[in-house]
Amino acid sequence: MPLSGQSDFRSAIDFTALAVERTMDRLLPKGSDPEARLFEAMRYSVLGGGKRLRAFFVMASSTLFGVASQAALRVASAVEFVHAYSLIHDDLPAMDDDDFRRGQPSCHKRFDEATAILAGDALQALAFEVLAHEDTHGDPAVRTQLVAGLAQAVGPHGMVAGQMVDMDTEGKALSMGQITRLQRLKTGALISFACSAGAILAKASEPARHALIAYAHDVGLAFQIADDLLDVEGRREDTGKTPGKDAAAGKATFVSLLGRERARDQASLLADQAGRHLDMFGNKAELLRQAARYVVDRRA
């Protein structure tokens, strides 16, 4: 049954996770070559865990336009490879220095720092290799748009820039606008690409693309507010990572600026607003509307 046959978000995201896991398993290298340790670290960091929310955004946005499942699954896998690379590097001692990820030792703790760095580098390269392959789309122009879009989302004007700002502003007081910009870069840019990927694959109209980008903007901020709340209120058994890291590092967050209740209210407002951006798609966008609510209500 394709994703379009799902009506409940929980079932849909489980369906997506299974399908994307199988695709990633096929795309990831494996073997007993001298570089087998690198392959093992890549697979360890990607397979067998995670919500696959970004992959879901790719699949759900693709369903709006009837995109072929193989194309959507390959793009969803590329997004997950980049996300995994970012988590590997984020957990390194030089970054956020976290020993746990998804309920298990971080890549650098399971292997070593050098292997973790190389595994992250290799996953990022593999993501672009997948997008550039003709199996992802028959039109080279579409593949070029996908490669350019992901590069912009994760490069010096996207996720990497957000990580740099995040490190540079530790211990500093930030305004609401500064925190919003930081998180739009660090978290929101990749979510925005994932949400708009279906429109790129389908060569959809500009209004359709803009609607999905507006949705992603609000969902991305809601996601980060929920993450900030989980850092304060969550447990490692539920979240799979060490809580309280932001406060210990002196990081400015939506929660530190707004307080818990105002932050929770803001996340809920953003989720509702995100859903309204999808009015042009009617009932076809119901899973994306449910995803916006899930983002703020989740406990992990």
Secondary structure, DSSP 8 states (H G I E B T S, - for coil): --GGG--SHHHHHHHHHHHHHHHHHHHS--SSSTTHHHHHHHHHHHSS-S--HHHHHHHHHHHTTT--HHHHHHHHHHHHHHHHHHHHHHTSTTTT--SEETTEE-HHHHS-HHHHHHHHHHHHHHHHHHHHSTTT-S-HHHHHHHHHHHHHHHSTTTHHHHHHHHHHTTT----HHHHHHHHIIIIIHHHHHHHHHHHHHTT--HHHHHHHHHHHHHHHHHHHHHHHHHHHH--HHHHSS-TTHHHHTT---HHHHH-HHHHHHHHHHHHHHHHHTTGGGGGGGHHHHHHHHHHHH---
